[in-house]
Structure formats: C-alpha cells, structure tokens
Amino acid sequence: MATDWRSLIGHQTRDEILAWALARWVALGGKITNMNVGGVYRTLLELSVEALATLHDRALAVVPQGFLSDAQGGWLNLRLEDLGTALLPAVAARWNLVVSRDDPDGGNVSLPADSEYRTRTTALGDVLRFRQVEAAMLLDGEASAQVLVEAIEAGTRYNVAPDSIVEFVTAIPGVDAVTNPAGGLVREGVDEEQPDDARSRARLRWPALARGVVRETLEAWAREVPGVVDVAVDDEHPRGQGTVDVIVTGTSGAPSSELIAAVDELIGVRLLQCVNLLVRGPVLLLTAVRMRAVLPLDRGDEATTKAVVAARVESLLATGARADTPRLRIGQDLFRGRLVALGMAAVPELLDLVVELPDDNVPASAGELVVLDGPVEVLVERREA
C-alpha cells in the first residue's frame, strides 16, 4: 500500500492554509475586516500564506525521498549508498560465434579484432550488431573457428536466440558463413537495474547481516552480481545434511557458466566453511509454443500479429525483455490461459487465440524453470467477425 505522505506530514494546500489563516484572524479578534481579494491586507496575508504553502510543498516533495520505498533518481542513489549498495550497471552480451568456410584447405584465414557481425532484420525491425573482441585464426585444414564477440551496446535485447547472428558487417575473404550456436552465450546482456529491483535487493541487506547462513543472506549476495535475474535457495539439504543449493537465472533464462562462476566466487569468500554450497542453474522444462490467432476479414495485419504475439511469449518464457511481460520465475507454473491473455491484450483486433502447444498447463516445482524449446510459432487465419 502506498504511503499517504500528505496525511502523514500534515500537508496543506494554499487554499487550505489561507482558509485557516482567515479563520485564525477572526478567532484572535482581528479588527481589520476588509479582506477582499486585491486589497492591501488580503495581499499581505496571501504573501505570507504563499511562503508557508511553499514550505509544505517542499516537505511533501523531500520527506519521502529519505525512505527507500519512495526515493527516486539521485535521492535513491544516495539511499542505496547508505545501505552499502548501488544500482547495478548495464552489461554488454558476449557470444562465441562459429565462422566457417566451404573449403577447409583454403589456407590460414586471419579473423581480425573489431570485425563486426549482425543479425538479420527481425520482424520488429531490429538489426543487432556485435564486434569481435580479439583476433583469431581459421587454420588451414579447418572448416570452422570460434571467435568471441561483444554487443556494441549493453542490454538484454542482445541475448538473441541461437542461429540469429548470421551476417557479416566486415567482409572477411575466405570465410563463407557465421552463426551463434546454442550454448554460445558467454555473458548475458543486462539492462541497467530498475529502481524497484534495486529496492527489493536493498531490503535484503538487513537479513544479510545475520551471522549464520540463512536463505535471505544467500539471496542478497547472489543478487549483487549483475545479470542475476532470479534466485531460489534450496536449504532443505538437497544433496545431504549440511548442503544448500543457490539456483540462479540470467537475463536469457538459463545462466551462463560465467554468471554461475561469478555468483559462486562472490558467495564463496563470505560463506562459512561448514556449509556445502552449490551454485547452479535451474532444471529447464523445455516447452514448445504454437498458437493459432484468428483475425477478422477486414482488420488486423497478419505479420504484425505474429511478431507481437511471439514477442510477448518470448518475453515470458525466454528474454524477459518487456516490462509488461516479465519472465516466469523459478518454480512458477505456466498456464495456457496466461498465453491467451497475453496475446489477446497485445492485439485488440483478435477474435480468438488458441494454444495448440503446450497441450496442457506446465507445472514447475522448486528449482525448475519453464523455458522455450525453439521459436514461438504463431499461425494466423481469418474469419467473419
């Protein structure tokens, strides 16, 4: 529930203060009765009221900024600093690409640093570019080589699906193809942390002061690592007495080995030696999604419908890229009705939206995460309204 700061600090508007001042003047037996608007005494009184009203407005603006729940902008940064933390920065995604050629016996091919690669234009009109981090070599006799690239901008939208980065921006003679294979995401792209997420993380600072290892402590530590989106702690002896599992997800769902290592390193230097702790990703419940959208004969665009519905589902089950459709959390069930609601809200022209796959709800237990198994398939047909 939002705090009623106006009542809490006794804020009054200019009109309320003026009415109080006039009533107070009468109650004190003031002899001046000419308080008409524009008169000398009314003007003097209004100037005094203006100063007091400005003070009330300033208090209403400033007092909430001292509290974590309501602080904004620079005030939030100061409040987080008081709690020993800060907004987590944006991070650029890194991929291991595979460049290949048709003729393995074409000699050594130099793959220069700063070479650029890109995705095809997506249905939403995006073309995402990546720059090679360091020089590499495709050796004579080899059909392919691996190169490390980094997104030219930070953010989650560069956590693209496998086989999406398929075009050269920088021509490299002797190389015929490039792709980003499944499992090739080295470091998840991360957007700058949102204020509400920072507030939730900051509230965990207090239980994190506990001397023992408690669930909230481990969650607070894990969330300090940029790129960690969700954390679940299994402290019910998952691998025997004295064992605890910290399960994390990244911005692309399943965490990369680099993200797991970063969480493990941060927790490891703080953890009591008597605890056997494992940092891992969730058990993935791979789920194919196929939906049939029905548009009227005279309204709605088929290509746009496919792109928009797919983007909503991908955000829910893969990317979390849309603020209005956050990714499912660890242990959260997938209901078919939710998929229908997402699509119908995204495309007002739809007459109907039928989920063909999955053919039933997908329950997820603790430590499991429902994720997409391949691209979202949206079939569109038309009928009379």
N, C-alpha and C positions, 0 to 999 in steps of 0.2 A: 504494500500500500504506500502510495506517495505521501511524503510528509507535507502537512499543511503548515508551511512556514509562515504564512500570513497570520494565522491564529497564534502560532507558537511564539512569535516575536512581538505580537500586538501591533502589526502594521495597520496603518490607517491611510486612506486616500486623502487628497487635498480637500475634497468636498466634506469628508467626514471630519477632518481637523478643523475646517472653517466653521462647520455647524457647532462643533464642540466649543470653539473659541467664542462664538457669538453667545451661546448659552451660558458659558462661564462668565462673560462680561455682564450679562443680566443678573446672574446669581450673585455676583460680587457687588451689585448695586451701582454699576457704572452710570454716570449722569449723561453721557453722550448717547443720544438716541438716533442721530442721523447716520445710519449705516447703509445708505443707499449705494448701489453699485456706481462707481465713478466718483463718489465723494472722497474727501481727503481722509477721513477716519477709516472708511472701508478700505481704501487703497493701502493705508499703512498696515491695517490688520492683515490684508491679503499678502503683503510682502513678508510679514512675519510668518504667516502660515506656509508660504512657499518655501521658506528656509527649513521649517520643521518637516514639511512633506518630502522635501528632497532628502533629508536625513533618514526618514522612514523608508523611502525607495532604495536608498543606498544600502541600508541594513538588510532589506529583503533580497537585494542582489548579492551581497557579500557574505552574509552569515552562512547560507547553505554551502558556500564554497569551502568551508572548513571541515566538511564532512564527506567521507569517501563516497557515500551513496549519491551525492548531488554535485560534487565538484566537476567542473568542466574545463577544457582547454588547459591553459597554463596552471590554473589552480589544481587541476587533477594531477599534473606532473609534480607539483610541489607536495601534494598529499601522498602520492606514491613514493616520492623521495623520502618523506618522513618515515614510511614503512619499510624502507630499505630496498625498494624495487623501482621499476620504471616501465613505461610502455615498451613492449618488445618490438624490435625493428623489423621492417620487411626484409625478405631474403630472396635472392635470385635462384631459380631452379637450375640444377646441373644434371645433364644426361650423358650417358655413354652411348654415342652413336656408332653404328656399323656402316662404314663406307666399303663399297665392293666394286669389282670390275668383272667383265665377262671373260677377259683373257688373263689368267694368272701369270703367264710368262711374259708380261709386258715390261719387265724390269722394275727397279725401285721407283716408287712414286712418292714424292715429298708432299705431305699434308700440312701446309703452313699454319702457324698460330694466327689467330684473328680471322681465319676463314669463316664465312657465315653460311648458315643453313636456315631453312624456314619450313613452316607447314604450308600445305595448300590453303587456299581461301576457304574458310569454314562457311557453314550455312548462315552464320550470323555476320559474315563479312570480315572476320579477323584473319590476319596473316601474322604469325608469331615467329620472331627471328631469334637465332641462337648464334653465339660467337665461340669459336674454338679457343680453348684456354691455353693449350701448349702445342708445339709442333709434334707431329707424329710421322711415321713412315709406313707405307704399304710395301712390304718387301717382295722382291722378285720370287715368283713361285707361289705367292699367297693370293687368294681370291678376295680377302677382306681384311680390314684392320679396324681397330677401335679407336675412337677419338672422344675426348672429353670436351663438352661444350657447356656454356652458361647462357641463360636467357639474358637478352640485352636490357631487360627491366625486371625488377623484383615483382613477385606476386604469384598468387595461386593459379592464375589462368594459364601459366606456362607448364603446369603439370598435365600435359596433354596425354591423350590415350596412346598406347603403343602403335607404331606404324603411322604416325601422324607427321613426323618431321621427315619429309621425303624429297625436298627440293634444295638445289644448290643456289645460293646467292653469289658466292665466289666460285667462279669456274675453276675446276682442278683437272687439268689434262691427264688422261689415263685412268680416271675414275668414272664409273657409269651410274652408280646408284648409292643412296644413303637412306637409312631408316633408324628409328629409335625402337629397339626391341623391347619386348616385355621384360620387366626386371631391370631395365636400363636407367631408371631414375635414381641417380646417386644422391641428390639432395633436393628435398621438396621445396618448391617455391612457396613463400609465405607472404601474406599481406601484413601491413602494419597492424599491430594488435588494436582491436576495438576497445573503446573505453569500458563497456560493460564487461568484457572478458578480463580486462586488467583489474577491475574492481573485484570480480569473483576470485581472481588469483590472489589479490592483496588480502582479502579476508581470510585466506588460508595461512597467512603469515603468523597469526596468533597460535593456532594449534601446532604449527611447525616448530614452535619454541619448546615443545614437550621434550623431556629428556629421553623418553623411550621412543621406540619406533611405532607410530600409530598411522592409521590409514590416511588421515588428513596431512600428516607430515610428508609422507611419500608422495601424495598427490601434489602438494605445494611444491616440492622440489622438482618433480617431473615437469610441471607447468612452467618452470623458469626457463626451460630450453625452447628457443624459438623453433617453431614448426610443430610442436606438440599441440594437437587439436583436442584430444580427449584422453582421459586417464581413468583406468579402473584398477583398483587394488584388490587382489585376492589374498586375504590374510587368514584364510581358513586352512592353512597347512596343505597347499595344493600338491606339494611334492614330498610330504612327510613332515614330521614335527620340526618346528623352527624355520620353515620355508615360507616365503612371501613372493608373490608374483606381481610385478607392476606392468600392466598392459597399456600400451600407448598406441595412438593412431596419429598419422601425419596428415598433411593437407591433401594428400592423394589417397587417403584411406590406409592401406597397409603401410607401415612405416618403413623407410629405407634402413639399411644396415648402419648408415652414418648417423641417422637420428637415434636409433636404439643405442649405439655406442656413446653418443653424446649424453643421453639420459643416464646410462649406466655409469659413465665417468663422473657426472655431477653427483649422483647419489652415493657412489662408491666412496668418495672422500669424506662423506658425512656419516655414513652408516656404521652402527655398532657392529663389531666383528662377530658377535654371537648370532647375527641374523644371516640366514642363507637366502639371498635375494636374487631373483631373475627378472631382468627387463626383457620384455618380448612384445611382439605384435599380437593382435587378436587372431583367433581362429576365423578364417574367412568363409562366409557362407555365400558362395558364388551363385548369383541369381540372374537368369536371362529375363529381359523385359520386352514383351511385344504387346502393342496396344493398337486397337482399331478405332480411329476417330471418324465421326460422322459429321459432315458439314451440310448445310442446306444447298440447294441447287444454285442459288443466286448470291450467296455471301461467303466470305472467307477465302483465304489463299491457302492452297494445299502445301506449298513449300514452306511458308511461314508457320503453318500449323505443325508440320513435322519438326521444324527446328525448335520452336518454342516449347512444345511438349517434351521433346527429348532433352532440352536444356534443363527443364525443371527436374526431370527424373535423374539426370546425370548429377545434378547438384545434390539431390537427396541421397544417392547411392554411390557417388564417386568423388565429385570435386568439392562439394560444399561451397561453390563459387558464388551462389546467390544468397544475399542476406535474407530474402524471404523464404528460402528453402534450405535450411542448414542440413548438413549430412546427418544421417542416423548415428546415434551414439552407440557405444559398445553395450551389448546386451539389449538393444531396443528392437522390438519386433517390426517387421514390415507388413503392413496391412494393405491389401489390394484396394480397399476403399480410399486409402490416402493417395494412391496413384491417380485414381479417378478424380478426386477433389483437386489435386494439383493441376491436372490438365484442363479441367473444366474452368478453373479460376483463371488460367493463363490465356485461354482462347474463348472469349464470350460467345462467339458465333457457333460453337459446337452444339449439336443436338444430342450427341451421345458419345461416350468414350468407354470402350470395353477393354478390359485387361485379359488378354489371351494367355500371357505368361508373365509371372508365375501363375500356375493354375490354382494356387491356394495361398493363404497367408504364410509368411515365412517367420516362424518364431525363432528368437535368438536368446540363448541362455547367457549367463555371466561369462565374459571372456570371448564372446562371439560377435562378429560384425557382419552385417548383410552388405554385400558389395555387388556391383555389376559384373556379369560374366559376358563381356562383349558389348558392342554398341547397342543402344536403345533402338528398337525397330518400331516405327510409327507408320501404320497403314492408314490411308485416308480414302474415304468413299463419300459419295453424295447421295442425298435422297430429299424428297419433298419435306418441307417443314410441317 
